[in-house]
Amino acid sequence: MPPSEITDEHVGLKAGATYSTFDLEQAPSAAETREAFVLFTVIGFSYLFSCFALLQPVDYWQLLFPTFNAEFEISWVYNGASVATLLVLLWSGAAPAYVCRIVGGFAVILVTMVALPASHFVLTSQPQHLGMVLGSTALVSVATATVDGTVLSLASLFPTGGMEHVQLGMGFALLVSALYRVATKALFDSASVVPATMLFFGIAVLTVASGLVATFRLLRLPTAQRCIHHASKSQVIDFGILRKIWRHEALVSLAFGTTYVVYPGVVTTIPSYNVPALNASGWWPLLLMTLFAASEASGRVCVRRRLGFTHATVWKLVFPRLLLIPLLVCAANGIYLTHDAISIALVMVLGFSNGYVGTLCVIVVNDAVDPHEQSVTGMFASLCINLGIFSGATVSLVGARLLGR
């Protein structure tokens, strides 16, 4: 059945049924809650893994485009399309069509992730490959942004913990993709770029498929059905809510923007000062990226412990992170901070704080609004995360150009 034909009734919602806010006062069982959290984790992991499948195979892009660095184009197209998509979804002003958006988005990602690697054996010229890669990137970005905004909106309606588990899944997507890069570099020789990349895309397709299966299961849970039904009947996006949450959403953008000013560009240019051989072999930047991913996932796990921070005080964690920017720039340029232990510590702090502070900023926004407004905060959170990433990447790119890198 085409995604456009899937409706609420296909996942078990009764068109004529009525539900109270959390008949929604009818609390889900502990078993159902645990299952929902696992499914949210799988969904968050799967749709974001497709993003890293586009950004991680650097050696494959170098093989296809040996005369220029295609990563900048891929990154810009991806981030720009994500922000544009989320703006359009919010500007529409309607309640999210949860089923169609999530299932349809996964279907588009799945088809695109099959078509992109297959095109390697069909297309012959560099312009054709570039058009296919950037076109696929745009499609995946639009679909991922649609799924992201809608899943976060749905998670915001669930009992406390739904949003946390989506964010946790996202963190594991980064970690697993980084570990896979390590594995392919260790197991495949330098001449096996194409087979290694095809395997990577194959894993990405299976991962996205698992997310689609998890989505169907989640949408059949009674709590999910009640949440979707209630939201579809009562929720219209009101931009007036921004008066309540703009400061909090600005912190979300700042938290993620701070990270992407220095990640991955600055992080991957930090040299090994104590073991120079790691620079020539390419293992040192890969090690730093993997440490960042592991630390980031750890931060997301630890967010369950809020340590007393609320939507009114989380800024105390956000602003000190700005100090990491000059410190990492100094480490990358050999200014004072010229020891590998310092570089590792800074990267791990950057990763852990991005996972913990970024996720906490997203979660606590719900505390500043009424229950019926929470699905809207999820969509705004998704937009602000992407705005932060896009802004940080822009600052990083401008800085690199000014420094002639």
C-alpha positions, 0 to 999 in steps of 0.5 A: 500500500502506498504511504499516502494511502495509509491512514489512522484506521490502518494502525487501529484508530477508530474514526468515531472513537473519542478519547480523553486527554490521557484516557490519557488519564488511563495510564499505560501499563509498565510493560507497554511503557517499556515497549514504547521506549524501546520502539522510540529508541529503535526509531530514533536510531534508524532514521538518523543512521541514514544521515550518517550513511551519507556523511561517513563514507568519506573515502567513497566520496573522494573516489567519486569526486577526486578533484574537490571535497564533496562533503561540504556540498553534501552537508550543506544540501542536507542541513539546508533541506532539513531546515527548509522542510521543518519550516514548511511543516510548521508553517502549514499550521496543521496538526501533524499527520503522524501516520502518513508523515512517519511511514511515508518518510521512512519509505522515502529514505528506504527507497533512496538508500537502495537507489543511491548505491545501485547508481554506482553501477549505472552512472558513468560520469562525475556530473551524473554521480554528483547529481545523484548524490546531491539529489539523494541527499536532498530526498533523505534530508526532507524525509528525515526531517519530516520523520524527526519532527513528527516523531519528536512531536509524538514522543512529547505526548507520551509519558515522561521518557519518550523524548529521552529514548528518541534522543538516546537512539540518535546518539547510538546511531552516531556511535554505531556508524563511527564504530562501523567506520573503524571496522571497515578501515581495519578489515578492508584494504585501501583498494576495497572502497566500493565493496566496503561502502556498498556493505555500509549502505546495505546495513543502512537499508536494513537499519531503516527497514527495522525503524519502519517495522518499529514504527508500525508496532509503536502506532498499534500501541493503545497509548500511541493511538490515544495520543494521535487521536487526541492530538489530531482532534485538538492540536493546531500549531499556534505560533503564539506558543513561541512567546513561552518557549523561544528562550528555551528553543534558543538554548537548544540551537545554541547547545547544538550550534556550539558543537557543530562549530568545531565538529567535525571540521576542527576535531578532525584537524587536531593532530597527534602530537605524541604519536605522529605516525597516527596522523599519516595512517589516518587513524588519529582523526578516526579515533577522535571521531569515535571517542566523540561518538561514544562520549555523546551516547554516554551523555544521552544515557546520563540525561535521566539524571537531571541533577536539579536542572530545569527549563529555568536553569539549564542555561547554566550548562549551555553557556559554559560550553562556548569555552570549548570552541577556543580550546579546541581551536588552540588544540588544532593549531598547536597553541599551548594545548599540544598533548594528545591527552588534552586533545582526547579530554577536550573531544570527550567533554565536547561529546558528552556535553553535547549528548547530555546538555543538548538532550536535556535542553530538548526535554525540559522545554515541555516543562514550560508549556501546557500538556496540550501544547507539548506536541508543538514543542517537539516540532519546534525542538526539531527545527531548532536542533537543525537550525543550530547544526546548520548555523554551527556548520556555517560558522565553521565553514566561514572560519575555515575559508578565512583561515584558508583551510 
